[in-house]
Amino acid sequence: MADIQSAPQKSKPKPVAAIASDSKFEMPKYEMPKFDMPKFEMPKFEIPTMEVPPAFREAAEKGIAQAKENYEKFKSAAEQATDVLEETYATASKGYSGYGLKVIETSRANANAAFDLFGELLAAKSYSDVVEKTTAYMRSQFDTVTAQAKELTEQAQKVATETAEPIKESIASFGKAA
């Protein structure tokens, strides 16, 4: 077998501080200069006391009173507008619910009529019977759909009118108040 020679171990490198202490060269010691804050006193400004003329004081008090009054008016108007919006929203949601129920009702009636026609067509004995039943269904559905469209239009107009009513009233009352 071949002899395995082990590699010579390398010595670990010395840290820089150790090298500096081992060598004959000495590192100069350096200190940062220390700075002191300049020594001076802040000037003291004396503010002379001054009497505010009564005219200025009176104008300032009037301005403050007017600002408070305007704030109260604005707050009152904002509360009224909020109440109107809440009422409008409640009316609209009730109206839209009613309109949705009406649409479901008409859809159900149309679906039931279509299923009735389908049952009649399954029981038909001849092609002429199928054509006759289909034609009768189409005529009746045309009349039914026309009536349903009229009802849905009336319902939509009613909802729109009821929803817009609080807004109209509030605009009229704001016009009178101004």
C-alpha positions as CSV (number, residue, x, y, z in Angstrom):
1,M,0.0,0.0,0.0
2,A,1.0,3.5,-0.6
3,D,2.1,5.6,2.3
4,I,-0.2,8.5,2.9
5,Q,1.7,11.5,3.9
6,S,0.0,14.1,5.9
7,A,0.1,17.6,4.8
8,P,2.0,19.9,7.2
9,Q,-0.3,22.0,9.3
10,K,-0.4,25.6,8.6
11,S,-0.2,28.0,11.5
12,K,-3.2,30.2,12.2
13,P,-2.8,33.8,11.2
14,K,-2.3,36.1,14.1
15,P,-4.8,38.9,14.8
16,V,-3.8,42.4,13.8
17,A,-3.6,43.5,17.5
18,A,-1.2,40.6,18.2
19,I,1.0,41.6,15.3
20,A,1.2,45.2,16.4
21,S,2.1,44.1,19.9
22,D,4.8,41.6,18.7
23,S,6.5,44.0,16.4
24,K,8.8,46.7,17.3
25,F,6.7,49.3,15.6
26,E,4.4,51.1,17.9
27,M,1.1,52.6,16.8
28,P,0.6,56.2,17.7
29,K,-2.3,56.8,20.1
30,Y,-4.8,59.3,18.7
31,E,-7.5,61.0,20.7
32,M,-10.3,63.0,19.3
33,P,-10.3,66.6,20.5
34,K,-13.2,67.4,22.8
35,F,-15.3,70.4,22.0
36,D,-17.2,72.3,24.6
37,M,-20.4,74.2,23.9
38,P,-19.8,77.9,23.6
39,K,-20.7,79.7,26.7
40,F,-23.2,82.5,26.2
41,E,-26.5,83.4,27.6
42,M,-29.7,83.5,25.5
43,P,-31.0,87.1,25.3
44,K,-34.1,87.8,27.2
45,F,-36.6,89.8,25.3
46,E,-39.1,91.5,27.4
47,I,-42.5,91.8,25.9
48,P,-44.1,95.0,26.9
49,T,-47.6,94.5,28.3
50,M,-50.1,96.2,26.1
51,E,-53.7,96.9,26.7
52,V,-55.9,95.7,23.8
53,P,-58.2,98.6,22.7
54,P,-61.9,97.9,23.4
55,A,-62.7,98.3,19.7
56,F,-60.4,95.3,18.8
57,R,-61.7,93.3,21.7
58,E,-65.3,93.9,20.7
59,A,-64.6,93.0,17.1
60,A,-62.9,89.8,18.2
61,E,-65.8,88.8,20.4
62,K,-68.3,89.5,17.6
63,G,-66.2,87.3,15.2
64,I,-66.1,84.5,17.7
65,A,-69.9,84.7,18.3
66,Q,-70.5,84.8,14.5
67,A,-68.3,81.8,14.0
68,K,-70.2,79.8,16.7
69,E,-73.5,80.8,15.2
70,N,-72.4,79.7,11.7
71,Y,-71.1,76.5,13.1
72,E,-74.5,75.7,14.7
73,K,-76.3,76.5,11.4
74,F,-73.9,74.3,9.5
75,K,-74.3,71.5,12.1
76,S,-78.1,71.8,11.9
77,A,-78.1,71.6,8.1
78,A,-75.8,68.6,8.1
79,E,-78.0,66.8,10.6
80,Q,-81.1,67.6,8.5
81,A,-79.3,66.3,5.3
82,T,-78.4,63.1,7.1
83,D,-82.0,62.6,8.2
84,V,-83.2,63.1,4.7
85,L,-80.6,60.6,3.3
86,E,-81.6,58.0,5.9
87,E,-85.3,58.4,5.1
88,T,-84.6,58.3,1.4
89,Y,-82.5,55.2,1.7
90,A,-85.2,53.4,3.8
91,T,-87.9,54.3,1.3
92,A,-85.7,53.2,-1.6
93,S,-84.8,49.9,-0.1
94,K,-88.5,49.1,0.7
95,G,-89.5,50.1,-2.9
96,Y,-86.7,48.1,-4.4
97,S,-87.7,45.1,-2.3
98,G,-91.3,45.4,-3.5
99,Y,-90.1,45.8,-7.1
100,G,-87.9,42.7,-6.8
101,L,-90.8,40.7,-5.4
102,K,-93.0,41.8,-8.4
103,V,-90.3,40.6,-10.8
104,I,-90.1,37.3,-9.1
105,E,-93.9,37.0,-9.2
106,T,-94.0,37.7,-12.9
107,S,-91.1,35.3,-13.6
108,R,-92.9,32.6,-11.7
109,A,-96.1,33.1,-13.7
110,N,-94.2,33.0,-17.0
111,A,-92.3,29.9,-16.0
112,N,-95.5,28.1,-14.9
113,A,-97.2,29.0,-18.2
114,A,-94.2,27.7,-20.2
115,F,-94.3,24.4,-18.2
116,D,-98.0,24.1,-18.8
117,L,-97.4,24.6,-22.5
118,F,-94.7,21.9,-22.4
119,G,-97.1,19.5,-20.8
120,E,-99.8,20.2,-23.4
121,L,-97.2,19.7,-26.2
122,L,-96.2,16.3,-24.8
123,A,-99.9,15.3,-24.9
124,A,-100.4,16.5,-28.5
125,K,-101.5,13.9,-31.0
126,S,-100.5,15.6,-34.2
127,Y,-98.3,18.4,-35.6
128,S,-101.3,20.6,-36.3
129,D,-102.2,20.2,-32.6
130,V,-98.7,21.4,-31.6
131,V,-98.9,24.4,-33.9
132,E,-102.4,25.3,-32.6
133,K,-101.3,25.1,-28.9
134,T,-98.1,27.0,-29.5
135,T,-99.9,29.8,-31.3
136,A,-102.5,30.1,-28.6
137,Y,-99.7,30.2,-25.9
138,M,-97.9,32.9,-27.8
139,R,-101.0,35.1,-28.1
140,S,-101.8,34.7,-24.4
141,Q,-98.2,35.3,-23.4
142,F,-98.0,38.4,-25.5
143,D,-101.0,39.9,-23.6
144,T,-99.6,38.6,-20.3
145,V,-96.1,40.1,-20.8
146,T,-97.6,43.4,-22.0
147,A,-99.7,43.6,-18.8
148,Q,-96.7,42.5,-16.7
149,A,-94.5,45.2,-18.3
150,K,-97.1,47.8,-17.5
151,E,-97.3,46.7,-13.9
152,L,-93.5,46.7,-13.5
153,T,-93.3,50.2,-15.1
154,E,-95.9,51.5,-12.7
155,Q,-94.1,49.9,-9.7
156,A,-90.8,51.4,-10.8
157,Q,-92.4,54.9,-11.2
158,K,-94.0,54.6,-7.8
159,V,-90.6,53.6,-6.2
160,A,-88.8,56.5,-7.9
161,T,-91.5,59.0,-6.9
162,E,-91.5,57.8,-3.2
163,T,-87.7,57.8,-3.1
164,A,-87.4,61.4,-4.5
165,E,-90.2,62.8,-2.3
166,P,-88.1,63.4,0.8
167,I,-85.3,65.0,-1.3
168,K,-87.8,67.4,-2.9
169,E,-89.3,68.3,0.5
170,S,-85.9,69.0,2.0
171,I,-84.8,71.1,-1.0
172,A,-88.0,73.1,-0.7
173,S,-87.5,73.6,3.0
174,F,-83.8,74.7,2.5
175,G,-85.0,77.2,-0.1
176,K,-87.5,78.7,2.3
177,A,-85.0,78.8,5.2
178,A,-82.4,80.6,3.1
